[in-house]
Amino acid sequence: MSPTTLVTGATGATGAAVLAPLDRRSVAPRVMVRDPGQAHRFPGREVAVADFDDLAALGRALDGVDAAYLVTPSSERAAERQTRFADAAVAAGVRRLVVLSQYAAQADSPVRFLRWHAEVEAHVASLPVEAVVLRPNLFFQGLLAFAGRIAATGRFGAPIGDAAVSAVDVRDIAAVAAASLVEPGRAGATYTLTGPRAVTHREIAEALTAATGRPVAFDDVSPQTFASALREHLPAWQLEGLVEDYAHYARGEAAVVDPAVEDVTGRPATDLVDFARDHAAAFEQGIVTVP
Ligand SMILES: NC(=O)c1ccc[n+]([C@@H]2O[C@H](COP(=O)([O-])OP(=O)(O)OC[C@H]3O[C@@H](n4cnc5c(N)ncnc54)[C@H](OP(=O)(O)O)[C@@H]3O)[C@@H](O)[C@H]2O)c1
């Protein structure tokens, strides 16, 4: 029997995207879902139902696993959940752990998400496991959160000014994750995952205009305006974290282009223009289909 690979967060953005490149490598992963009602989304796959907060269920999900992809949703408890999972993985005999972190993760960062990711990275580095850390920059697919607004108004806004960000396509993150799960010799690697160039939000608007054939405009808004538009929809920690993230982008701290996607996958990282073309329907109709 071939060794088992576990994909956590399989209903989420990156976890769902990891399945296709694993299939292309003829690796049939076990998928971990929190909600048993989501198991039907994975016909023909082995599904483990486990909550990151349920150690016994994690033990069952990790039973017989050789390599695991670890992603939790952004949350105040992300570091606690990820370190617990990593410990459980080591206890279960997992040999290789691929951890989704974030570009510029750093223990003393002013951005809380980057501090939390750094805490997990440090913990995983101390464990007897072949660890690979993925540090993606802003996901292009995060722009899909604006799809409804863009379809309705032709505009979107963020507190970023003219700063460029080397945003990355989730499909590239997934391709690197799959390679890291399967290929030997990557233990201890930390891959910074970016697109092929740094782009401003005005360039993003131009790319969406070209892809959809409808004008899309970008508004540079103040952090206060951004926060008040989201206050009803997000808890305080997430809103404050998002504002910190955008301040980091606006300071030009997320513009470096890294060759890791091409180095690992053997093909260039996906460009903004290709992302916009592939998702034009979502930005035209304001409908985002679940992965
Ligand atoms: N967005 C960006 O631009 C960006 C950039 C760099 C790094 N990141 C990092 O990316 C990570 C998020 O990745 P993502 O976008 O792939 O995730 P995501 O789309 O938020 O999905 C999270 C997954 O975790 C599952 N989940 C939620 N709570 C759970 C629990 N208690 N137990 C077990 N599973 C649970 C969700 O299942 P349900 O569907 O059942 O809820 C879902 O499958 C964060 O760590 C963030 O810091 C994001």
The ligand as a Gaussian input file, in Angstrom:
#p B3LYP/6-31G(d) Opt

LIG

0 1
 N       -5.538000      35.124000       2.113000
 C       -4.278000      35.495000       1.895000
 O       -4.000000      36.385000       1.082000
 C       -3.173000      34.797000       2.658000
 C       -1.845000      35.103000       2.338000
 C       -0.816000      34.418000       2.991000
 C       -1.130000      33.459000       3.960000
 N       -2.437000      33.208000       4.263000
 C       -2.728000      32.183000       5.296000
 O       -3.508000      31.169000       4.714000
 C       -4.216000      30.500000       5.749000
 C       -5.616000      30.236000       5.273000
 O       -5.527000      29.347000       4.179000
 P       -6.757000      29.042000       3.230000
 O       -7.182000      30.343000       2.606000
 O       -6.406000      27.900000       2.379000
 O       -7.846000      28.611000       4.291000
 P       -9.413000      28.844000       4.275000
 O       -9.918000      28.977000       2.874000
 O       -9.719000      29.872000       5.298000
 O       -9.910000      27.431000       4.791000
 C       -9.738000      27.001000       6.108000
 C      -10.014000      25.509000       6.149000
 O       -9.895000      25.062000       7.503000
 C      -11.081000      24.357000       7.866000
 N      -11.375000      24.552000       9.275000
 C      -11.880000      25.659000       9.865000
 N      -11.976000      25.481000      11.191000
 C      -11.563000      24.213000      11.427000
 C      -11.449000      23.428000      12.605000
 N      -11.785000      23.928000      13.801000
 N      -10.996000      22.165000      12.499000
 C      -10.658000      21.645000      11.282000
 N      -10.730000      22.338000      10.124000
 C      -11.174000      23.612000      10.210000
 C      -12.161000      24.967000       7.004000
 O      -13.246000      24.074000       6.972000
 P      -14.779000      24.605000       6.828000
 O      -14.954000      24.860000       5.363000
 O      -15.589000      23.461000       7.301000
 O      -14.892000      25.823000       7.677000
 C      -11.426000      25.141000       5.689000
 O      -11.355000      23.916000       5.004000
 C       -4.110000      31.372000       6.991000
 O       -3.175000      30.804000       7.867000
 C       -3.574000      32.696000       6.439000
 O       -2.803000      33.395000       7.385000
 C       -3.453000      33.834000       3.636000

